[in-house]
Amino acid sequence: MAQIPVDDRSFVTNELPSRTLRDCRKGDCVQVLGLTGTGAYRHRLMEMGFVPGAIVRVDRRAPLADPIIFYLKNYKVSLRSNEAAMVRVCTASDGRH
């Protein structure tokens, strides 16, 4: 898998709002603002398409809220709740495009 060059300074996580993908409800359409955390898993989320500006829709949640299925860039991806908490988002229609 090709590596994506990343400048970690481009994700200023201290200034992002506290809403994450884990907080979203079924049917919500949100825009990715950035990712928290560091290391390989953060890069893996970015490779899956969770990059700033990406539009994500919550497709469904498991009965115990884990995992959560998201629709992103014409495919579905499943994340555990703790993984979804790493993705900071805002409502897609609030003008932050």
Protein Blocks (a to p, Z undefined) as FASTA:
>chain_A
ZZddddfklmcfklpcfbdfklpcehiacddfbdededjklmmmmmnopaghiacddfbd
cfkopacdddeehiacdddfklmmmpccddfklopZZ
